[in-house]
């Protein structure tokens, strides 16, 4: 970076800190050791970042055929990928089948015949809607089945010969409510019980994303509170003891901004400066002299 600046580089460029991502992964494993992180590729698909995470043993959440190809191209086994978009193009399902990606998500009746036609052997997670009003970007307004409609979807999947192996949810991007995950895990537990009553065996719980980025002590405190709340809910509703009710379930998650928020910093070159003199005005908030800087930027 310094050599580029000294050489007079004018085009903007990213300064990438891969150690920041690996530090977040280590923190995750300390706070949530039983939950397998699947990094959400759509958050930042920089190949260097993906490779560093792959080599550190992180799994991946892909939302399209292009993302699947990107991760597979890094020699990541398809067993480490969840195709987590609940509504998929048929061609993307065919690509997932060809690549060997065998776990995906659905949330509606119209998706099931498509899955039965294009990727019959794929294991399914039923995505449910959860309370996400504390998120910067709520997602339950467009994704997720209601808990009331879940039994009908499970029955339809069974009729089509599809295998629903678990439940997924997402508390919304950038959620800051410590209780969000507890309530969502409780809702997922009711779906597991409904499946059991129907004679279906579920074995996977995907707690999605929504974990805040950690850039300072305040956000660290928020993340740790959310992780503690999530762990308490998992201990209560999905104990690790395989013999317990809903016990021994595989736990996965889809963190995105949590891992990537401090990895990339955009450096720009100031290419001009203009000093404009204005007539004094009565407003104390406005200065008679204003300096404007122009920077190059990415298109």
C-alpha positions in Angstrom: 0.0 0.0 0.0 2.7 2.5 1.0 4.7 1.7 -2.1 1.7 2.3 -4.3 1.1 5.7 -2.6 4.7 6.7 -2.9 4.6 5.8 -6.6 1.7 8.2 -7.1 -1.1 5.8 -7.7 -4.3 7.7 -8.7 -6.9 5.0 -9.0 -8.8 3.9 -5.9 -7.9 0.5 -4.4 -8.8 -1.7 -1.5 -6.6 -2.4 1.5 -7.6 -5.9 2.6 -7.0 -7.3 6.1 -7.6 -11.1 6.0 -6.5 -11.4 9.6 -9.6 -9.4 10.6 -11.8 -12.1 9.1 -9.8 -14.9 10.7 -10.0 -13.1 14.1 -13.8 -13.0 13.8 -13.9 -16.7 12.9 -11.8 -17.4 16.0 -14.1 -15.3 18.2 -17.2 -17.1 16.7 -15.7 -20.4 17.6 -15.1 -19.3 21.2 -18.5 -17.8 21.7 -20.6 -20.4 19.7 -18.5 -23.5 19.5 -21.4 -25.8 18.6 -22.6 -23.7 15.7 -20.9 -24.3 12.3 -20.4 -20.9 10.5 -21.3 -20.8 6.8 -20.0 -17.5 5.5 -22.6 -15.7 3.4 -20.7 -15.2 0.1 -23.1 -12.5 -1.1 -21.8 -10.2 1.7 -18.3 -9.9 0.1 -17.1 -12.4 -2.6 -13.5 -11.3 -2.7 -11.6 -14.5 -3.7 -8.7 -13.9 -1.3 -11.2 -13.6 1.6 -13.1 -16.7 0.5 -9.8 -18.7 0.2 -8.6 -17.6 3.6 -11.9 -18.6 5.2 -11.9 -21.9 3.3 -8.4 -22.8 4.5 -9.5 -21.9 8.1 -12.2 -24.5 7.8 -15.2 -22.1 7.4 -18.2 -23.4 5.4 -20.2 -21.3 3.0 -23.7 -20.0 2.3 -24.3 -19.6 -1.4 -27.3 -17.8 -2.9 -26.7 -18.5 -6.6 -25.1 -20.8 -9.2 -22.3 -18.2 -9.7 -21.5 -18.2 -5.9 -21.5 -22.0 -5.9 -19.0 -22.0 -8.8 -16.8 -19.5 -7.1 -16.6 -21.5 -3.9 -16.2 -24.9 -5.7 -13.4 -23.3 -7.7 -11.5 -22.9 -4.5 -11.6 -26.7 -4.0 -14.2 -26.5 -1.2 -16.2 -29.8 -1.1 -19.9 -29.3 -1.9 -20.7 -30.8 1.5 -19.5 -27.5 3.0 -22.0 -25.4 1.1 -25.6 -24.6 1.8 -27.6 -23.2 -1.1 -29.5 -20.8 1.2 -31.7 -18.8 -1.2 -35.4 -19.9 -0.6 -36.4 -19.1 -4.2 -34.2 -20.4 -7.0 -34.0 -20.5 -10.8 -34.3 -24.0 -12.2 -31.0 -23.7 -13.9 -29.3 -22.8 -10.6 -30.9 -25.9 -9.0 -29.5 -28.0 -11.9 -26.1 -26.5 -11.3 -26.3 -27.3 -7.6 -27.2 -30.9 -8.4 -24.2 -31.2 -10.9 -21.8 -29.7 -8.3 -23.0 -32.0 -5.6 -24.5 -29.4 -3.3 -27.1 -31.3 -1.4 -28.6 -28.9 1.2 -30.9 -26.1 0.3 -33.8 -23.9 1.7 -37.4 -23.4 0.7 -40.3 -21.4 2.2 -43.3 -21.9 -0.1 -45.4 -24.4 -1.9 -44.5 -23.3 -5.4 -40.8 -24.1 -4.7 -41.4 -27.8 -4.0 -42.5 -29.1 -7.4 -39.4 -27.3 -8.9 -37.2 -29.0 -6.3 -38.8 -32.4 -7.1 -38.1 -31.9 -10.8 -34.6 -30.4 -10.7 -32.9 -31.7 -7.6 -34.9 -34.6 -6.1 -32.1 -35.9 -3.8 -31.4 -32.5 -2.2 -32.1 -32.3 1.6 -34.3 -29.3 2.5 -34.5 -26.8 5.3 -37.9 -25.1 5.8 -37.3 -21.4 6.3 -39.8 -19.8 8.7 -40.6 -16.1 9.3 -39.5 -14.7 12.7 -39.7 -11.4 14.5 -37.0 -9.1 13.0 -38.2 -5.6 13.8 -34.8 -4.9 15.5 -32.9 -5.4 12.3 -31.5 -2.7 10.0 -32.9 -4.7 7.0 -35.8 -6.9 8.0 -36.3 -10.0 5.8 -39.4 -11.7 7.1 -41.5 -9.4 5.0 -40.4 -11.3 1.9 -38.9 -14.6 3.1 -40.1 -17.3 5.4 -43.2 -19.4 5.9 -45.5 -18.8 8.8 -45.4 -21.3 11.6 -49.1 -21.9 11.0 -48.5 -22.9 7.4 -45.4 -25.1 8.2 -47.3 -28.4 8.7 -48.9 -28.2 5.3 -45.6 -27.5 3.6 -44.0 -30.5 5.4 -46.9 -32.7 4.3 -46.6 -31.5 0.6 -42.9 -32.1 0.6 -43.4 -35.6 1.9 -46.1 -36.3 -0.8 -43.5 -35.3 -3.4 -40.9 -37.6 -2.0 -38.7 -34.7 -0.8 -36.7 -35.0 2.4 -37.0 -32.0 4.8 -34.2 -32.4 7.3 -34.6 -29.2 9.3 -35.5 -25.6 9.8 -33.8 -22.3 9.0 -34.6 -18.7 9.8 -33.0 -15.2 9.6 -33.5 -12.5 12.2 -32.7 -9.8 9.6 -29.5 -8.1 8.5 -27.8 -6.1 11.2 -30.1 -7.1 14.1 -29.2 -5.5 17.4 -31.9 -7.1 19.6 -30.4 -9.7 22.0 -33.7 -11.5 22.3 -34.2 -12.0 18.5 -32.4 -15.3 18.4 -34.0 -16.7 21.5 -37.5 -16.1 20.1 -36.6 -17.5 16.7 -35.1 -20.7 18.1 -38.2 -21.2 20.2 -40.3 -20.9 17.0 -38.1 -23.4 15.2 -38.6 -25.9 18.1 -42.3 -25.9 17.4 -41.7 -26.9 13.8 -39.5 -29.7 14.9 -42.3 -30.9 17.2 -44.8 -30.7 14.3 -42.5 -32.8 12.2 -42.1 -35.4 14.9 -45.9 -35.6 15.3 -46.1 -36.3 11.5 -43.5 -39.0 11.7 -40.7 -37.0 10.2 -37.2 -36.9 11.5 -35.4 -33.5 11.5 -31.6 -33.2 12.2 -30.5 -29.6 11.2 -31.2 -26.2 12.6 -29.9 -23.2 10.6 -30.0 -20.0 12.7 -29.1 -17.8 9.7 -27.3 -14.5 9.8 -28.0 -11.1 11.3 -25.0 -11.0 13.6 -23.6 -7.5 13.9 -20.3 -6.5 12.5 -17.7 -6.1 15.3 -15.7 -2.9 14.8 -15.4 -1.6 18.4 -16.1 -2.5 22.0 -19.8 -1.5 21.8 -20.4 -3.8 18.9 -18.3 -6.5 20.6 -20.7 -6.3 23.6 -23.7 -6.6 21.3 -22.4 -9.6 19.5 -21.4 -11.4 22.8 -24.9 -10.7 24.2 -26.6 -12.1 21.1 -24.3 -15.1 21.1 -25.0 -15.7 24.8 -28.7 -15.4 24.2 -28.6 -17.7 21.2 -26.5 -20.3 23.1 -29.0 -20.2 26.0 -31.9 -20.8 23.6 -30.0 -23.7 21.9 -29.2 -25.3 25.3 -32.9 -25.1 26.2 -34.6 -26.1 23.0 -31.9 -28.1 21.2 -29.6 -29.7 23.8 -26.4 -31.3 22.7 -27.4 -34.6 24.4 -28.5 -36.8 21.5 -30.9 -38.7 23.8 -32.8 -35.5 24.9 -35.9 -34.2 23.2 -34.7 -32.4 20.0 -31.1 -33.2 21.1 -28.1 -33.9 18.9 -29.3 -31.6 16.1 -26.6 -30.2 13.8 -26.4 -26.5 14.3 -25.3 -24.1 11.4 -25.4 -20.4 10.8 -24.8 -17.9 8.0 -22.8 -14.9 9.2 -21.9 -12.3 6.6 -21.2 -8.8 7.8 -20.0 -10.1 11.1 -17.0 -11.6 9.4 -16.4 -9.2 6.5 -17.2 -5.7 8.0 -13.6 -4.9 8.9 -11.7 -6.7 6.1 -11.9 -4.1 3.2 -11.0 -0.5 3.3 -11.2 1.7 0.2 -8.3 4.0 -0.4 -8.9 7.0 -2.7 -6.7 9.7 -4.1 -7.5 13.3 -3.6 -7.3 14.8 -7.1 -8.2 18.3 -6.5 -9.1 21.0 -3.9 -11.1 24.2 -4.3 -11.3 27.0 -1.9 -14.5 29.0 -2.4 -15.0 32.4 -0.7 -18.5 33.4 0.2 -20.1 36.5 1.6 -20.6 36.4 5.4 -24.1 35.4 6.4 -26.1 35.7 9.5 -26.1 32.0 10.2 -23.4 30.9 12.7 -23.6 27.4 11.3 -22.2 28.5 7.9 -18.6 29.5 7.4 -17.7 32.2 4.9 -14.9 30.0 3.5 -15.6 26.4 2.4 -13.0 23.9 1.2 -14.0 21.2 -1.1 -12.0 18.1 -1.9 -12.6 16.0 -5.0 -11.7 12.3 -4.8 -11.5 9.6 -7.4 -14.1 6.9 -6.8 -15.2 3.5 -8.1 -17.8 3.4 -10.8 
